């Protein structure tokens, strides 16, 4: 596979008149469908009206779940599917982007002994899922009990006076959810898929789409053997036969110094529930996320959901019980919300009770829609979708297909290796060739607390389809989650755009 084929392009110039499959939507599901289809030998055009990971896929907890919550709800098939897909991501397809995260449940006055016993039983059941999914203990260690001293060593900011100990388990954590989407899309492009952003679908049937290039206004018609609607919470806009019940999940962003030396995720039980927890999640960039809510949403779907004041207060209130000096409103430096594309089910009132299992629907116009599901199970969703198209292809290959950067090693700096794996060398080599700058200039962080570098921003433009500052700071990197950090990084992003365009290196 040659490097130019792995590039993603804004706009529609040069697209074919006819392909086997058009995929609409470039979140994790659409990118996954594009990869599955192209690696079965189908010609693919995958488009998005905005950008890669523009919707729900960039608003997750950045976790690759093993299905423990679904097990507690009795959804055994979903739990098992999640555990299997987590293992595939961590051990085969994306070990460079998914790492083991220790998850600590403190045993204190907010956790009764009966609740603690139930939680421990759930963690043991989760470990059975790990074993049946054939995920090794080298990848995810077994859960274990901790005494109070061990518990405090992992999260010294927790309240000590009522702490009896803790329960430690492990799950998967993404370096970045949007980076997974970009990597899946680039991998699809490396196998020959046409991956185009700023490409809006004006109408669609099962035999083709009418498209508009959002950069030039030019319109195109593309014939296809199948059209897949993978637009998530906007699926009903493309197919009015789809009925969704979106729910909003909100996270807060804190500086790491708010709860210093927190080296594990801290799970705090939500009052009144035996299976739901609020989470304090340390991030690779030094911030902390606090989440997650589950609120039903009505009305038009916004491009960028906004957390409610009530959700912010709720999350702060829940986690306050676990810490000596709990975070306050003044500590919240950012917040984000995502909408889950849950399929409407009659007789179900609460969004938290709706199944997270995906569904594949075919409309009267012939468009195939995939909705529901979770980021963790995107690969299985894509496999089932391509199977449902009935195009006479061979078997799915993606369970054993490493994503770009997953194989090999790199001597590049650790931040680039964390985010690109063995492609880190390509990132740095590309930036050198495009800019002519020294490594010191290319690898210098925007500032001490904003680790983004010029090298990765240039690569985002040349290979990942980034078109403007928002693409660079809000999706290729996640600097935009904190407004103050975004302002600091914006000059660096504009410099990257200027250098790439001056050298004619825009992908």
N, C-alpha and C positions, 0 to 999 in steps of 0.2 A: 504494500500500500504506500503510495507516494504522499508526501506531506501536503501538497496543494489540495488533494481531494478531501482533506479533513477540515476544510474551511467552511464557515457558515457565512451567508451573504445577505445583507439587507436589500430589499427590493426584489423585483421579478425579472430583471433583464436576463435574457438568454434561457428562460425556462422552456422545457419541451411542450409541444402541443398535446401530447398523449403520454400517459403513464399507466402502470398497473394500479397503483394505489395513491390517492391523495389523502394526506392526514391533515386535519384542521385542528390547530392548537398545539403549542410547543411547550406545555408543562411537562412534568415527568411522564405522564401517561402517553401523550402524543409523541414525545421523543422516543419512548420505549416501543411504541407501535412502529415507528419509522425504522428503528434498528432491527426489530424482529422481522419486518417485512423484507427489508433490503438484504438481510443475511439469508433469507430463503430464496433469493434470486429474483425478487420482484423489483421492478422499477418504481421509485417512490419520489413524490414531491410532498414535503412537509412544510406547512406554512403557519404563520401566526400574524395576527393583525398588529401586534405590538412588538414583543421581544420574547426571547427565551425566558422561561420561568417568570413570566409577568404576573400570573395569577397565584392560585393557592400554593403551588409548589415551593414558593420562596417564603411562605409564612408559617412553616411547621416548627415543631420543637427541636428540629435537627436530630431526631432520634430514629433509629431503625429498630422498631419494636419486635419483641419475640412473641407477642400475642397474649401476655399475661392478663391484661384487662378483659380480653374477649373470653378467655378461659373462665374468669370469674363470672362472666355474664352467661355462661353456658354455650357460647358460640364456638364449639370445639373445632369445627372445620376451619373457621377463620383463624383461630389461634394456631392450629397446626400449619396452615399455609403461611402465616406470618413468620413462624419459627424457621420454616424451610427457606423462605426467601431471605430472611436475615442471614442465615448461614451462607447462602450463595453469595450475597453481597460481601460479607466479611472475609470469606475464604477463597473466592474465585473471581468474581467480576470487578469488585471495587475495594480490595483490601487497603489501597492507598487513601481512600476517602472515608472509610468507616472503621472506627476504632472502638475497643471495649471501654465502656464508661461505668465506673462503680456507682451504684445507686444505694444510698444509705437511708433507711427508715429508722429514725430515732425512737427509742422506747422511753416515753416520758409520761407526764400526767395527762397528756392529750390522747394517749394510746392505752386503752384498757388492756388488761392481760388477756381477755378473751379475744379482743381485736388483734392483739399481737400474735396470738396463737393462730388465728385465721390467716393473718398476713404471712406468717412463716409457712403455713401449709400451702398458701398460694405460690410462694417462692419455690418451694420444693416441687410443686406441680409444674411450674415454669421450667425447672431444671429437667424434668422428664421430657418436656417439649424440646429442650435443647438436645437431649440425647437422641430422641427419636428423629430429630432433624439432622443428626450426625454432625453437629457442630462440636468441635473438640474443646476440651477444657483449656487448651493453650489459647484458644480464641476467646472463650467466655468461661471464666472460672466458676466453680460451683458456689452457691450462696452459703453464707456462714453467719453465725451469731458473734457479736462483739460485746465486750464489757464496756463500761462507761468510759474508761481511760482510752481504749482503742477508738471508741466512737468519737470522742473529743479530738483525738489526734488527726482525724480526717476532716473535721469541721469544727475548728476551735471557737467559732462564733456562736455555737449553739448554747442554749441555757443548760447549765450544768447541775443546778440544784435539785431538779427532779428527774435527772437522766438515769435510767436503769441500765442502759446499754443500747445496742442497735442491731439491725438486721442488714447485712450487706449482700447485695446481688449485683448482677452485671447485665448490661444491655448494650446495644450498638449506638454509637453517636457519629453523625456525619460531620465531617469538616465543615460542610456548608451544603444545604439542600439545593440551592440554586446552582452550585458548582457541579453537583451530581447531574442535574438536568443538562447543563452545558456539555459535560463530558459524554453523556449518552448521545446527545445530538451530534457532537463532533465524531463520535465513533460511527454513528449512522452515516455521516457524510464521508467518512474514510472508506466505507464500503460502497459508496456511489450514490447515496441518497441526496437529492437536492433539498437543502434545508434553508428556508427563506423566511426572514422576519420582515416586518412592515409590509405584509401581504394580506390584505383583507379579503375574506370570502364574502361576496355579495349575494350569491345564491348557490345552492347545491342540490344535486340529486345523486342517485346511486351510480350515475354514468358520467358525472363531471361537475365542474365548478366554474363559476364566473368569479374572477379575481380582480382586485384593484391594487396596484402598486402605490402604497401610501407615501412614497417619496416623490413620485413623478405624476401620479394621477392616472397613469395609463392602465387600461383594462385588458384582461387576457381571458380567454376561454381554454380550459384544459379538459380533455376527455380522459376518462378513467374506467377501469374495470370495477373499481370499488372506491367509495369515499367514506372515510372514518371521521366521525365527529368526536374529538377528544378535547372539547373546550371547557370541560369541568362545569363550574357553576353557570357558565353561559350556554350550556348545551341546548337549553330550550329556545334560545334565540335562533339557532340554526335549524332546529327541529321542534316545532311547536307541539309535537305529540309527547315530548319528554316532560315529566313533572318532577321537580326537585323540591326538597325541603332543606335549604341550606342552613347550616349552623355556624356560628362565629366562635372561633377560638382565639383568645387574646393572650399575649405575652407582654411582660414588662422587661425593659433592659436596664440593668444597673451596672455601675462600675464594680470591678472586682474588689476594690478597696472597701465597698460597703459592707461586705461580709468577708473579711480578710482570711486568706489561707484556706478557703473552702476548696478542697481538692476532689470532692465527690458531688454527685447530684444528691440533693436532700429531698426526701419525699415526706410531705406533711399531709396527714389525713384531712379530708374535707369533712367538717362536722355534718353528721346525719347520714354519712355514707360509709359503707364498709369496703368499698372497692375503688373509690375515687380519691386521688391525691393531688395536691398542688406540688409543683416541682421547682426547685432552685437548681438551675443547670449551668455549671461553669462552661465557658466557651473558649475555643482555642485563641481568640484574640484578646483574652483577658477580661471580658465582660461576663455578666451573669444574666441569664434569662429566668424570669419567674412566670410560670403558666400552669394551668391552662384552663380556660373557661369553655363552656359548651352552651351557647345561647341560641335559640331559634331566631331566624331572620326572615322578615317579610319585606315585600316591596321590591323595587328595581335593584339589580345587582350592581354595586359600584365597582369602578376599575380598581380602586384601592380602598379596602375596608378600613374603618376607623374604630378603635376600641372605645367602649363607652366608659364614662366616669364611674359607673357602678361596678363594672368589671375590674377596673384598676383598684378601687377600694376593696373589693372582694378578695382579690389576690393578696394584697398587702395584709389584710386582716387575717387570712388563713395562715400565712407563713409567719406572722408575728409571734405565734405561740411557741415557735421552735428556737428563737434566737434571743440572746441576752440583750442586744441592742437591735431591735428589728428595723428593717428598712421602712422609710417614710416616703411621702410624696416628693419630698425634696431630693431623695436619692434616685428617683426615676428619671433617667436621662433619655429614655426613648420607650416607645411602645408600638406594637404592631398586632394586626389581627388578620386572620385568614378565614375564608368561607369554605366549609366542607361541602362537596357536591353530593349530598345524600339523596337517594331515590325516595320519593314519597311512597309511604306504605299506609294503606287505610287501617284505621283503628289504632294508630300509634300517635301519642300526643307529644311526648318529650323527645327532642332531637337526640338526647343522650341514649335513648333506647333504640334508635334506628340502626339497622344493621350496617356495618362498614364493608360488607361484602360487595364486590362490584357486580354490575349488571351490563349485559350487552343487548341492545335493542335495535331492531330494524324498522324504520319508518315506512309509511306507504310510498314515499318517494325513493326508497331504496338505500337511503343513507344509514350507515351502521354507527350507532352511538354507544360509547362506553362511558359509564358514570359510576360513582361510588368508589369503593376501594380506598386504599391508603398508599402513601409514598412507599412504604416498605415492600408492598406487593406489586409495584408497578410492572415488574418483568412478567409476572404471571398474568396480570391484566392484559398486557400486550400480547402474550402468547395466545390467550383465549380469544382475543379480538381477531387476530390474523387467522386463527383456526376457523372462526365463524364466517369469515369472508368467503370461504369455499372456493378458493382460486386454484386448487390443485397443486399446491406447493409441497415441498418436502417437510420434514419435521422441524420444529423450533430448535434453534442452535444456541439461544442466548444464555441458557443455564451454565454453559461451559465456555462462554466467550468473554474473555477479559476486556474491560473497557480500556480506552487509551490511557496510558500511564500506569496500568496495573501490573505490568510485567517489566522486570529489570530494575536497575538501580540508577541513582544519580548522585553526582558530587556537588550539585547546586546547593545554595543555602536552604536551611530547614524549612522556612516558610514556603518557598516554591515547591519543595518536595512534598510537604503536607498537602498542598492544594493541586499539584499536578502529577505527583508520582514521578515515574521515570521520564515523563515529558517535561520535567523542570529544565533539563538541558536545552530542549527545543525552545522553551520560553525565553531563556537567557540568550541563546544564540540568535533568535529572531530579533530580540530587542537590540542586540549589538549591531546586527546587520542593518536594521531600519534606521537607527538613530546615530550610529557612530560614536556613542558616548562610552565612557569608562564604566566598569562594573560598579565602582563606588557610586556613581551617579544613578545607575539603573537600579541598584539594590537599596538605596537609602530610603528609610521609611518616611512617609509624609510628615510625621512627627513622632515623638516617643510613644504616645498612646494610640497612634493611628498607623499600623504597621504596613499598610498598602504601599507597593513599590511601583516605580515607573515601568519596570520590566514587565510585570503582569498586566498593567494597563495597556501597554503597546500590543502585547500578544492578544489581549481581548479584542482589539480592533482588527488586527491582521488575520486572526484565525477563528475568532468566536463571534463575529458578526456585530460587535458593539458599534453603535452609530453615534451616540451622544453621551453627555456627562451622566445622565440618568442610567443608561445601560451600564456604564463603567462602575458607578458608585452604589447603585441600588440593586444590581443583579450580578454582574461579574465579580464584584466584591460586595461586601455588606456594610460598607462604611456609612451608607445612608440611614441605617437604623438609628444612629445618634446624630441629630441635626448639627450639633456643634462640631463633631468630627467630620461630617460631610463638608462643612464650610472650610475646614482646614485642608481637606483633600481635593477640593474642586480645582484649584490652580494646577495641581499635578495632573489631574484628569484632562484639563484643557491643553496642557503641554503635550500630553501623549497624543491627543487628537491632532494637534498641529504638526507634530513630528511625523506621524503616520501619513497624514494627507500631503504634506510637503514632499515626502519621499515616494508618494504614489503607492503606498503599501496597504491601503484599506482593502479588507477582504471582500 
